Amino acid sequence: MSAPTGLPPQPTAAAAFSPGGPGSSLEAAAPASGAPRCQNGPMQSQMQFPSGYGSHLPNYSAPSGHYSQVPNKAAASHLDNQYRASYYPGYYSAPAQNVMTSVGSNMLNAQESQQLYNNTPPHSAGTSDRSLQGAVSSASYLHVSVQQSYSAFDNHYSTSVSSSVASQGFPLNSDHYAIPVVSGAMYPNVSYPSVAAGGVYGQIFTSQSLPAVGQFKETNAFSSQSTSVPHSLQQHVPVGYNTTLSTVSSAPSVQENLSRNLTGSVAKVNNQINAGGIDSSQPVHSVSQNVQFTKPGVGTSASSAVMSSVRSPAPSLSSKSPSSPSVTQSAELALQEALDSSSTTSSASPVLNNYDALEGGGYPETRSVTSSPVPSPSVLQASKASKPFGYGYPALQPGYQNAAPPTPVQPSNPGHHPGLQHYPQQYPGVNQLSSSLGGLSLQHSQQPESLRPVNLTHDRNILPVSSVPAPVPNLNSDLRKLNCSPDSFRCTLTNIPQTQALLNKAKLPLGLLLHPFRDLTQLPVITSSTIVRCRSCRTYINPFVSFIDQRRWKCNLCYRVNDVPEEFMYNPLTRSYGEPHKRPEVQNSTVEFIASSDYMLRPPQPAVYLFVLDVSHNAVEAGYLTILCQSLLENLDKLPGDSRTRIGFITFDSTVQFYNLQEGLSQPQMLIVSDIDDIFLPTPDSLLVNLHESKELIKDLLTALPNMFTNTRETHSALGPALQAAFKLMSPTGGRISVFQTQLPSLGAGLLHSREDPNQRSSTKVVQHLGPATDFYKKLALDCSGQQTAVDLFLLSSQYSDLASLACMSKYSAGCIYYYPSFHRSHNPTQAEKLQKDLKRYLTRKIGFEAVMRIRCTKGLSIHTFHGNFFVRSTDLLSLANINPDAGFAVQMSIEESLTDTSLVCFQTALLYTSSKGERRIRVHTLCLPVVSSLSDVYAGADVQAIVCLLANMAVDRSVSSSLADARDALVNAVVDSLAAYMSTASNLQQSMLIAPNSLKLFPLYILALLKQKAFRTGTSTRLDDRVYAMCQMKSQPLVHLMKMIHPNLYRIDRLTDESTIHVNDRVVPQPPLQKLSAEKLTREGAFLMDCGSIFYLWIGKNCDNNFIKDVLGYPNYASVPQKMTQLPEVDAPSSERTRSFISWLRDSRPLSPVLQIIKDENPAKTDFFQHLIEDRTEAAFSYYEFLLNIQQQICK
């Protein structure tokens, strides 16, 4: 059988994904002294990676200790040096940490205000060797010596000041943030709002006394040290709060294949947790010298406090920004979501003066690193054996009840009060643990359904009846209830392999899929001055920690034993004392903390929105201004914000027009700047105005704007100068820039030329120009990110606009990209309706400002590549100038050290942001997964949807850094390698069959669907902008939306009945079964609905029953149905009610309301509909059955 030209039947073996290319990196192989290799507790002489920005020089000398090389790592890129030289021209010095002893609160406040934004270096973006085109939004980390010179955005980092406490960025003479000292202890309030998270909840603020401060240090969140994991306590989730988890942990074996060919050269970073502290005389960011780590003592109790403080309410900011702290400086420091501060950390936590510690830094101590905080003798003895996860105070997990400890250490009476337990208690041994973990291993139990062999070439009906659910991790029931929802946090493998070698055998990628800021109907919001975190790795306390006793808890990521703060002993839900394990933080894997002022570098910024609008002839003809202005008028009062919300408008064609909307004017004033080569702000103080004070002028402008340029003949577009002006206008505060563009920029900075050859759109060979043509838009995005400003792009074009270049403004500033090809208000009503619905969601959805996100994981695991729209500030810290509920991220991981001494691993993501109401908040998600030692268990836990979404991200990077052909070959090889590895381990398999475990039976189908997507297809006419936009979507969509894009759902809806239904809010919703995406399922007598995520296609057969057409579509027969119909009428008929109920139910499950498009045989959109039938053969691509035969042929070679 001949292979279609679009998919080579024999992809080269080299085209596979792997964690890196040639080169190597260092990982901690064993501590130099102190704790044994497999013992819990801190290590000595662990390597510490800088929390600053940049990468080590090639001649970098690592700290003392024993390190082993990791194969297949890419060499460092030279692009960082290029950016440092040309993009950050100034210099400043690295900060120094000062040791602080006990200080009075007044003195502390004075010192806090002295350290302004001077000491955090800017960050350079790591990209590939191949100029800017290779740098898509994934992050490969490269280390450079911090002794190099850095510069700051706009030279804001000129002053060098050292301080002994964490700076909040407040001016010395500011009277806004006087932090009161609270003497009495108040206890926190927890709210479980029934409305969407992010509203205003009732809160009680509390104070926490802190011990004297010793030396401190910075640490990264990840470590490659392998140790046993403690078990969590018996806990219960509050009624109505969903903590169900279906996640999958993924194995880096395939990742090895995937990453190598998808992302090109990737520098892998070993994220480790330092067990000791850095000498205070050394700069925090300097790691190019050997450092001897020391470790302080446990610190005093909460009664010996340095200070007690609570968070003051955010002050009201005037429209004029304060002159003292700059936004850039705040951007750089706040990015360090490493939130350590006096009033917000556990009671034994000293204060750090660097925001890398706010979310990622750790604390040093004064003693030797080898000694943990001096646990009791029995605890020391117990640490020699691997400890169960969660065994400890106050009682065993239900799954452990039958496991007898080596010696009786406490009464077995269920009524025994936990406070009376005899400590120290002993842990069960490894053998006892394995028998009591509730079946964490699959080897000795009956074969699970996920391992049932499926003959893919014979079993043609492999699609489930309904949507594919996320697999549930093989944990005991209590841990399963506590685990994070797969909608927020999902792993490609729900069973984590013990070693990298086992992962390599499985040939599956290991990674995480994140949706950290998604809309939640119920979210525990916690207000307390004490946010309890591990003193070493800065992990937030969570359901999977273990309590040694009432006063100590063990971190589930680095295994350090920490003190329980006095305030944490009180449970605000039960109003009882002495039950820290019942606190909401330990009962919910997703929580949100109201952060105190210690998590702020400046007063919380107001919500600021700037709209930059194309008003050239093209734009006026397209008619988007009418839709935008109408939508703004309707939603002006719904824009997220408070009384400080500010708004502004800029329009541009061949010149740039500003609008003075200052309160007191009788009408808006237009100010035109024609010198686009030297753009300036004509009246800086009146272009961004208070929304409430100038609302009438804003409404006047929005009413007049659509008709203001009706007669324009300007065909040029000065987008670059308009963006430069927008950046200058937003720099003092930060916020969101919304850019509306309709054509190729043709004047001034950032002008572009057409690079598309229409004759090459159907090429089966080389697809060029997937990367940017200029670095102007990337540099602008980096500037904006430094000033806490995100840029969102709305591209409404009827012709090529070089989205590959324009998209950079959003990729690197944490913005969003919206694309409307062939947009015209009247000629293309489907796109016009889509814009209208998208704008309603865009203008009213939640938004977080000046955000940073960090991901932590258990010792032995490390993160090496991020995917999404962001800017990387340090090895594990993402800068998100804006965060929205529709943004998704992906992470690639590897196993640095064996996990043989632990039964469970955990991942935790922390998102620090400023809400639109001016509150500093931290949203924390924690995921727990089992560790397995057999290959069959790894396959049993495979999450095929998460695997495909991670591969899609990797393939986008590979397409840009290498070629589209290489990315396609690597995707095919991902299937070949994984199925070949599975078949090689299974017995009694005939070579003539293609067998997959049930967990991976959809893998070939999804990869074929991916290959037929606009992003990766060849041989089919595909506009370059369409292809680039599809790639942008794959890099930024959450999993649930990305899967609809890759493999749509097809339903037959002309036979809906009340038999298979569900009840949702007193509404009966039919549940038709899923159909194969093949024309063989379509009949001329039927009607079929295809759910593609952002659009619904309703295909009507020519011979469809006239009663259905009349009742559902409102027309007497097929011929009378119009081609451009996009709405279903409300007809009082059972079939109409069922159909509308089903479509409404589908729409309600996603944030962006999809547009409905009716498809008839003569409809031009029919081509788009049939291109989604991915199981059918086309001229350039295999059918599904042919693809299976090709896979089998590759395996049998």
C-alpha positions, 0 to 999 in steps of 0.5 A: 500500500502506498503511503500518502505524501503527507506522512512518511511511512518510515520516520527516521529513528532520530526524530524522537523527543528527548530531555536534551541534546548533547552536553551534560548538567550536574546533579547531586549524586550524594551528600558529601557528609552527614545524612546518608544518601537514602535518609530523610532530612537535609543534605550537606553541600548540596548544589544551590542554583541561583534564584537570579536570572541568567545562566552559568558561563561554560567555565562555571565551577560548581560548589563542593560536593559529589556530582554525576553527569546526566546524559543527553543535555543540550548545550547552553545557548549563546542567545542569553549573552546576546540579549544581555549585551544588546537589550539590558544596557545598564549595570547593577550589583547583586544583593547581599543578605544581612544577618538580622537579630531580634529587632523591635517592630518599629525598627523593622518597619523602618528597615523594610521601607529602605530596601527599594527595588535595587537588587534583583537582576532582570531576567534574560529569556533563554532561546535556541541557537537559531536566533529568535525564531527558535524561541517559542514560549517554552523555557529551557534553562541556561545558567550563567555566572551571576558575576556578569553585569546586568542592566535594568529596565529603564535603569531603575536598578541604579541604587544599591541598598542592603537590608536585613528584612524582606522589602515590601517596596514602600517608600521611606516617607510613605504613610500608606502602609503603616503596619500595626503591631497586634499584641493579642492573638486572633484566629483565622477565618476560612470561607468556602464561597459558593460563587466563583472564586475571587470575590470578596469574602469575609475575613478575620486577620490574625497575628503571629509572633515570630522567633528570633531570626538567624541566618537565612538562605535561598533555596530552589524548590526542587531536589534530586535527593531520594528519600522516603515520603511520610504519609498524610493523616486521616482528613475530611473534605468539607461538604460541597468542596470538590477535591476529586483527583484524576491525574496521571504522572508521566514517565520521562522515558519517551520524553527522552525521545520527544524532547530531543527532537521537539525542542531542539537543544534544551538545557536541563536544570537540576532543581535542588533543595539546599539544606543549609544556608548561605553565608550572609557576606556572600551575594545571594545570586553568586554561586560561581564559588564554593559555598559551605552551607551551615544550618541554624537551630530550630529557633525559639518558640512563637512567644519569643517574637521579633514582631507581630503584624497584620496586613493593612487594607490596600490604600486607595491610589490616586490616578497619579502613580507614586514616584518612589517605587517603580513598577519595573522594580516591583516586577523584578522582585515580586516575580520572586514568588518565593514568599518568605516573610516574618508574619506569613511563614511558619513560626520558626521562619526568619525573614528574607530580604529577597522575593525569590525567597517569597515563593522559592527561597529557604532559610539557613540555620546556624548548625551543621547541615547534617543535623536536622532540627534535632528530632527526638532519638526515636525519630532519628532512629525511625528516619533510618528506615523508609517512612510511610506517607502519612503515618504519625499524629494523630492516627493512622490512615484508614488504609493503615489500620491493619498495620501493626507497628514494630512495638506498641507505642500508643493505645489502640482505643479509638477514643484515645485523645491525640494529645495524649499520645506517647511520643516519640512514636515508631514508624512501621517497617517497609514490609508492613508499609507495603501491606498496608498502603491499600494496593498501591502496587498493581503487581500482586493484585488482579490485572486492572482494566487499564492493562487489558490488552486491546488489538487495535487492528481488529477492535475498530470501536475503541471510542468510549460512549462518553468523554474520556475521563481522567484516570484516577491515581491508585491511592487509598480512598482517603488520599484520593479524596484529598487529591487535587482535581485533574481539571487543575493539575494533571500528570501524564503518568498517574504512577510515577516510575521509580527510576529514569531507567524505568521511565526510559523503558516505558517510552512515555513522556513525564510532565504536568498539565496545569490550569492554575487559575481556572474558575472554581465554584468553591474555593477555600479562602484562608485569611491568617497572618501565619501561612505555614511553609517548610523552612527548607524548601518553602512548600506550603503545608498541605494534606500530604504532610505528616504530623510527627506530633502536635508540635511538629510536621514533616514536609512531604517534598523535602522531608524536613521536620518543621515546628507547628506555629502556635496559631496553627493549633486553632481550627477556625472551622471547628473552633477547637484547639490542638487539632492542626491536622484538621485545619482547612489547609491540611484538608484541601489540596486547593486553597487560596491564601489572602497574603499579608503585606509581606507578600507585596513589594509595593501597594497593590496596583489598580486594575489598568486597561489600555485599548490600542485600536487599528483605525486604518481603512482595512479596520474600518471596512471590517467593522470590528470597531462597532462590535468592540465599542458596543461590547465595552459599553455593555460591560464597562461596569463589569470590568474587574476592578475597584474604585481605583480602576483606570482606562485609556484608549490609543488609536493608530493608522499612519499616525498615533492618536491619544484621547484626553478623558480627564474629568471636567472636560465637556467632551473627549479630546483627540491628540495626534502624534505624527512623528512616529519615529520619536513617539512621545506622550502628549499629556501623560497624566490625562490619558489613563483616567479613573473609570468611575470619575470619567465614565461619561466621557468614556461612554461618549468616546465609545459611542463616537469612535465607530463613526469617527474614521468612516471616511479614512483613506489611510491604508498604513499601519503604525502598530510598532510606534503605537505599542511603544507609546502604550508601553510608556503609558503603562509603565508606571503602574502595569496592567493590560494592553489590548491590541486590535490589529487588522493588517501587516504593520507597514510603518515605523518600528516593527514594520513587517513584510509578507513572507507567505508564498500562497503557492506553498500552502499545500507543500508536503515538504518544508514549511517556512517562516514559523518563527518571527521575522524581527525581534522587535515584538519580543523585546517589547514584550520583555519590557512590558513583562518587566513593568508588569504589563501584559499584551493581548492581541486580537488579530482580525485580518483578511490577509496575511499579517505575519502572526508568527512575528506579532504573537511574540508580544503576547507570548513573552508578556503572559498575554492572550492571542485571539485570531479571526481570519477573514473577519468582516462584520456583515460578510462573515457573521460567524466570525462577528458573533465569535468576536462578540462572545469572546469580548464578553468573556474577555472583558468580564472574566477574572484577572490577576496582576503582577503574578508569579508561579512556581512549581515544586516537586518531591526530591528526586524529580526535576523540571526542565522545560515549561510551555505556555505564555510567560517569561522565565525569571529564574529556573523555576519561577514564571513571570505572569504580568497577567493571569487569567482563568483560560490560561494553561501551562505544561511542564516537562520533568525528569527523574534525577535520582531513584525514588526507591525509598518513597511510596508517594511523590507530590507536586505543588504549584503556587500562584501569587497574584494581585486580584482586581480588588487590590488583594495579594493572594496565593493559590496553591494546588498540591497533587499526590501520586504513587511510585511504582517499580514495574513497567506494567504499573507505569502503563496502567497509570498512563493518562493518554490525553495528558500525554498527547497534550504534552507532546503537542507542546513539544512538537510546536517547539520542534517545528520552530527550532527544527522543521515541521517534518521532524516534529511530525516524525517525532510524533509518529515515533512516540507511538511506535516506541511506546507500543513497541516497548509495551509489546516487548514486555507482554507475553504470548503476543503475535507479531501480526497484531498491534496490541496496546494496553487499554490505557493507551488504546486511543494513543494512535488515534489522538496522534493521527488527529494531531498530525491532521491539525492545522498546526502540523498537517501537510499536503493540505492548503493551510494559510501560514497565519492559521498554522501559527495560530493553531500552534499558539493555541496548543501552547496556551490552552488548558488540557480540556479545551486542547483535546476538543481542538485535537479530537472533536466530539461527534454526536447524532442529534436527530434521534435524541430521546429522554431515555439516556439523560442527566438532570442539571439544574432542573433541566433534562439533558440528553446524552447521545453516544460519541460517534467515530470521526468518519464519514461512514457514520454520517447519513443523509437522513440524519443530523450530526453535531460536531463539538470542536471546542470553539465552534459547533458544526451542525451538519444536516443531511439532505434527506433529514426528516422535515419534522426535525428541520421544522421543529429544531431549525424553524424552517419547513424543509432542507432547501429553505434552511439558509447557509449563514444560520448561526442560531437555533430558534426557540420552538415549542417542540420536544425535539427542539427543547432536547437539542437546545438543552444539549447544546446549552449544556455543552456550552456551559462547560467552557468559558468561551461560548462556541459559535454554532454553524449550520452545515449543508452540502453546498455550504463553503464551511463543509470543507472545514467540517469534513477535515475534522473527520480524522479517521478518513483518508485524504490525498495527503494523509493516512486513514486511521486503519492505514496509520495503524498498519504503518505503526505495526510495520514500524514496530516489526522492523 
